[in-house]
Amino acid sequence: MGLNTLKQSLRKYTSIKTVTPSEMESHWSDQYDLALLHNTIDVPNHILSNSIVYALQSVVNQLIRSPASQERLRTNKPLEIWCNTRSAENDLRRAGIESVTMYRPAPRFTLPTSYIPLPQKRRILWYYDSNHKFMISRLDDIKRTIRNIRDAEILTFPDVNPPVVQDNVSAIGRVQLQHWVPRVHGMVRISDRLDFGRSSFDVYSHGRWLLYHDMEEDFSFTRKYVAEMPSAVDELLATQTNSEAQSRFEDARKFDLETLAEVWESRVRWLIANRNC
C-alpha cells in the first residue's frame, strides 16, 4: 500500500509480502494470518474471506451499487472492511455492509509543533484541480460558488490556473501546505461524494476548519447543498475563533502516524485473535 501507517502498524510482524491482486493466489499460503487488500476485492474467495479490505471511493461505490458484489461479501465475508472516511462508512451501512473508519494521512504528513494564531485577514484555501476525475463533474459548481464569495481572499491549489478570474481569487499552484496553511482560516473542497483529500489532515492539524460539500466527517463542517456553501464560508469566518482553532490543533494529535500505527496494529491483532469467534 505504500502507507507509513500500514508499514508501522505491521512492523512487528516477521513475514510480510507485498503483491498485486493477480499474484496473490500463487503467493497465498497458510503461513499468512491475513491479507490486507488495498482498494480491491478482485481476489479469489478463499483469500477474500481471510482479508481486511481497505476500501476507498471506487470500491465503496462498487459495493454500494452492485448487488452481485454485496452477495459475494455475504457468502465470503472479509475479516473486516476498513474505509478512509466516516461518510463511506455511513454509505456502506445504509447498503447493509458494516465497516470501520480508519483515517489515513499521507505518508509525508507531519504534525506542526506549535499553534499559530489565525490571521487577521479573511483568507481561505480552496482545493481546486480541474483534471481530478472526482472533481470534473463539479467544476461549474465550484465556479458558481466562488463567484458568490466576494469578501474573502481565496487561494486555490494545486491547479496553476484559478477557476474564475476575480479580484479576490489567486491560484498558488502546487505548494508546501505547511507554509500556506497558517496564513488562512480554513479550506473548502467541492467534489464528488467520498472524495476526501488527504490535504485535509495538513489543514486541520494547524487548527484550521474544513468545509466539504456532502461529507459528514468527525472533524469537518459540511453542507448538503452547493448553494449553501457561500453562506457557510461567511459563517465560519465570522464565528470560528482562535479558541476553536486551538482545540482543533490539539485534537489533530490523534492523527500522528505513530499513534495511528498503534491503532492499526491493535485492530489487526484483535482480528487475528478473534477470527473464529
C-alpha positions as CSV (number, residue, x, y, z in Angstrom):
1,M,0.0,0.0,0.0
2,G,2.9,2.4,0.4
3,L,1.5,3.8,3.6
4,N,3.5,4.8,6.6
5,T,0.6,3.8,8.8
6,L,0.5,0.3,7.4
7,K,4.3,-0.2,7.5
8,Q,4.5,1.0,11.0
9,S,1.4,-1.0,12.2
10,L,2.8,-4.2,10.8
11,R,6.5,-3.6,11.7
12,K,6.4,-6.2,14.4
13,Y,5.3,-9.0,12.1
14,T,8.1,-11.2,10.8
15,S,6.6,-12.2,7.4
16,I,5.1,-9.5,5.2
17,K,4.8,-9.8,1.4
18,T,3.5,-7.1,-0.9
19,V,1.9,-8.5,-4.1
20,T,-0.6,-7.4,-6.8
21,P,-4.1,-8.9,-6.7
22,S,-3.2,-11.1,-9.7
23,E,-0.2,-12.5,-7.9
24,M,-2.0,-13.2,-4.6
25,E,-3.3,-16.7,-5.5
26,S,0.2,-18.0,-6.2
27,H,1.7,-16.4,-3.1
28,W,-1.0,-17.2,-0.6
29,S,-0.4,-20.0,1.9
30,D,-1.3,-21.0,5.5
31,Q,1.8,-19.2,6.8
32,Y,0.0,-15.8,6.4
33,D,-2.6,-14.8,9.0
34,L,-4.4,-12.5,6.7
35,A,-4.3,-10.4,3.5
36,L,-4.8,-6.6,3.5
37,L,-6.5,-5.7,0.2
38,H,-5.9,-2.1,-0.8
39,N,-9.0,-0.8,-2.7
40,T,-9.8,-4.1,-4.4
41,I,-11.9,-7.2,-3.9
42,D,-10.6,-8.8,-7.1
43,V,-9.1,-11.9,-5.4
44,P,-10.2,-15.5,-5.0
45,N,-13.0,-16.1,-2.5
46,H,-10.9,-18.0,0.0
47,I,-8.5,-15.1,0.2
48,L,-11.3,-12.5,0.4
49,S,-12.6,-14.3,3.5
50,N,-9.2,-14.0,5.1
51,S,-8.7,-10.4,4.3
52,I,-9.1,-6.9,5.6
53,V,-10.5,-4.8,2.7
54,Y,-9.3,-1.2,2.8
55,A,-12.0,0.3,0.6
56,L,-11.5,3.7,-1.0
57,Q,-14.1,5.6,-3.1
58,S,-14.2,3.3,-6.1
59,V,-14.6,0.1,-4.1
60,V,-17.1,1.7,-1.8
61,N,-19.2,2.8,-4.8
62,Q,-18.8,-0.7,-6.3
63,L,-20.1,-2.3,-3.1
64,I,-23.0,0.2,-2.8
65,R,-24.1,-0.2,-6.4
66,S,-23.5,-3.8,-7.2
67,P,-25.9,-6.4,-5.8
68,A,-23.5,-9.1,-7.0
69,S,-20.6,-7.7,-5.0
70,Q,-22.9,-7.4,-1.9
71,E,-23.9,-11.1,-2.3
72,R,-20.3,-12.1,-2.7
73,L,-19.4,-10.3,0.6
74,R,-22.2,-12.1,2.4
75,T,-21.0,-15.5,1.3
76,N,-17.3,-14.8,1.6
77,K,-17.3,-12.3,4.4
78,P,-13.9,-10.5,4.9
79,L,-12.5,-10.3,8.4
80,E,-13.3,-6.6,8.2
81,I,-13.8,-3.7,5.8
82,W,-11.9,-0.5,6.5
83,C,-12.6,2.8,4.8
84,N,-10.9,6.1,4.8
85,T,-13.9,8.3,5.7
86,R,-16.9,8.3,8.0
87,S,-19.0,9.2,5.0
88,A,-18.0,6.0,3.3
89,E,-18.8,4.0,6.5
90,N,-22.2,5.6,6.6
91,D,-22.9,4.9,2.9
92,L,-21.9,1.2,3.4
93,R,-24.0,0.9,6.5
94,R,-27.0,2.1,4.5
95,A,-26.3,-0.6,2.0
96,G,-26.2,-3.2,4.8
97,I,-22.4,-3.5,4.9
98,E,-20.6,-2.9,8.2
99,S,-17.2,-1.2,8.1
100,V,-14.7,0.7,10.3
101,T,-13.3,4.1,9.6
102,M,-9.5,4.1,9.6
103,Y,-8.3,7.6,8.8
104,R,-5.2,7.7,6.7
105,P,-3.0,10.8,6.3
106,A,-0.4,10.9,3.5
107,P,2.9,9.2,4.2
108,R,4.6,12.6,4.2
109,F,2.3,14.0,6.9
110,T,3.8,15.6,10.0
111,L,2.2,17.4,12.8
112,P,3.1,21.1,13.4
113,T,4.9,21.5,16.7
114,S,3.1,24.7,17.8
115,Y,-0.1,26.5,17.2
116,I,0.0,29.6,15.1
117,P,-2.9,32.1,15.6
118,L,-5.4,32.8,12.9
119,P,-4.6,35.7,10.6
120,Q,-6.4,39.0,10.8
121,K,-7.3,38.9,7.1
122,R,-10.3,36.9,5.9
123,R,-8.4,34.4,3.8
124,I,-9.1,30.7,2.8
125,L,-7.6,27.9,0.8
126,W,-9.7,26.1,-1.8
127,Y,-8.7,22.7,-3.2
128,Y,-9.2,23.0,-7.0
129,D,-7.9,20.5,-9.5
130,S,-9.6,20.8,-12.9
131,N,-8.2,17.4,-14.0
132,H,-9.1,15.5,-10.9
133,K,-11.5,12.8,-12.0
134,F,-13.8,13.2,-9.0
135,M,-13.9,16.9,-9.4
136,I,-14.6,17.3,-13.1
137,S,-18.3,16.9,-12.7
138,R,-18.3,19.7,-10.1
139,L,-16.3,22.4,-11.9
140,D,-19.4,24.5,-12.7
141,D,-20.5,24.3,-9.0
142,I,-17.0,25.4,-7.9
143,K,-17.0,28.4,-10.2
144,R,-20.6,29.4,-9.3
145,T,-19.8,29.2,-5.6
146,I,-16.6,31.1,-5.7
147,R,-18.3,33.9,-7.7
148,N,-20.7,34.2,-4.8
149,I,-17.9,34.8,-2.2
150,R,-16.6,38.3,-2.6
151,D,-15.5,39.4,0.9
152,A,-12.7,36.9,1.5
153,E,-9.4,36.2,-0.2
154,I,-9.4,32.8,-1.9
155,L,-6.2,30.9,-2.6
156,T,-6.7,27.9,-4.9
157,F,-4.4,25.0,-5.3
158,P,-2.9,22.8,-6.8
159,D,-4.1,23.9,-10.2
160,V,-1.9,26.6,-11.6
161,N,-4.9,28.5,-13.0
162,P,-7.7,29.9,-10.9
163,P,-11.2,28.6,-11.6
164,V,-12.5,32.1,-12.2
165,V,-11.0,35.5,-12.9
166,Q,-11.9,37.5,-9.9
167,D,-10.2,40.2,-7.8
168,N,-10.2,38.1,-4.6
169,V,-9.1,34.8,-6.2
170,S,-5.5,33.7,-6.8
171,A,-4.0,30.4,-7.9
172,I,-1.0,29.3,-5.8
173,G,-0.4,26.0,-7.6
174,R,1.5,23.1,-6.1
175,V,2.8,24.4,-2.8
176,Q,4.2,23.2,0.6
177,L,1.0,23.4,2.6
178,Q,2.8,23.9,5.9
179,H,3.9,27.3,4.5
180,W,0.4,28.4,3.5
181,V,-2.0,26.9,6.0
182,P,-1.0,29.2,8.9
183,R,-2.0,32.2,6.6
184,V,-5.6,31.1,6.3
185,H,-8.7,30.4,8.4
186,G,-9.8,27.2,6.6
187,M,-10.2,25.2,3.4
188,V,-13.1,24.5,1.1
189,R,-13.5,21.4,-1.1
190,I,-16.3,20.7,-3.5
191,S,-16.1,17.4,-5.4
192,D,-17.9,14.1,-5.8
193,R,-19.1,12.4,-2.6
194,L,-16.4,10.4,-0.8
195,D,-13.6,12.3,-2.5
196,F,-11.8,13.1,0.8
197,G,-8.5,14.8,0.2
198,R,-5.6,14.0,2.4
199,S,-4.5,17.6,2.4
200,S,-7.4,17.9,4.9
201,F,-5.1,16.5,7.6
202,D,-2.5,19.2,6.9
203,V,-5.1,21.9,7.2
204,Y,-6.8,20.5,10.3
205,S,-3.5,19.8,12.1
206,H,-2.9,23.6,12.1
207,G,-6.3,24.1,13.7
208,R,-7.9,25.4,10.6
209,W,-11.5,24.5,9.7
210,L,-12.5,22.3,6.8
211,L,-15.7,22.8,4.8
212,Y,-16.8,20.0,2.5
213,H,-19.8,19.5,0.3
214,D,-21.9,16.5,1.3
215,M,-19.3,14.8,3.6
216,E,-20.1,14.0,7.2
217,E,-16.7,13.6,8.8
218,D,-15.9,13.8,12.6
219,F,-13.7,16.8,12.2
220,S,-15.0,18.9,9.4
221,F,-18.0,21.1,8.5
222,T,-20.4,20.1,5.7
223,R,-23.3,21.4,3.7
224,K,-25.7,19.1,1.8
225,Y,-26.3,21.6,-1.0
226,V,-23.8,23.6,-3.0
227,A,-26.0,26.7,-2.8
228,E,-25.4,26.8,0.9
229,M,-21.6,26.9,0.6
230,P,-21.0,30.7,0.3
231,S,-23.1,31.4,3.4
232,A,-21.3,28.6,5.3
233,V,-17.9,30.2,4.4
234,D,-19.1,33.5,5.7
235,E,-20.5,31.9,8.9
236,L,-17.2,30.1,9.6
237,L,-15.1,33.2,9.0
238,A,-17.3,35.1,11.4
239,T,-17.7,32.5,14.2
240,Q,-14.5,30.3,14.3
241,T,-12.1,32.0,16.7
242,N,-8.6,31.1,18.0
243,S,-10.3,29.2,20.8
244,E,-11.9,26.7,18.4
245,A,-8.8,26.6,16.2
246,Q,-6.6,25.7,19.1
247,S,-9.0,22.9,20.1
248,R,-8.7,21.5,16.5
249,F,-4.9,21.8,16.7
250,E,-4.9,19.7,19.9
251,D,-7.5,17.2,18.6
252,A,-5.3,16.6,15.5
253,R,-2.6,14.9,17.6
254,K,-4.6,11.7,17.2
255,F,-3.5,11.7,13.5
256,D,0.1,11.4,14.4
257,L,1.4,8.5,12.3
258,E,2.9,6.6,15.3
259,T,-0.4,7.0,17.1
260,L,-2.4,5.7,14.1
261,A,0.1,2.8,13.7
262,E,-0.7,1.6,17.2
263,V,-4.5,1.8,16.4
264,W,-4.0,-0.2,13.2
265,E,-1.7,-2.8,14.9
266,S,-4.1,-3.3,17.8
267,R,-7.0,-3.8,15.3
268,V,-5.0,-6.3,13.2
269,R,-4.0,-8.3,16.3
270,W,-7.6,-8.3,17.6
271,L,-8.9,-9.6,14.2
272,I,-6.4,-12.4,14.1
273,A,-7.1,-13.4,17.7
274,N,-10.9,-13.4,17.2
275,R,-11.3,-14.6,13.6
276,N,-13.0,-17.8,14.6
277,C,-15.1,-16.5,17.4
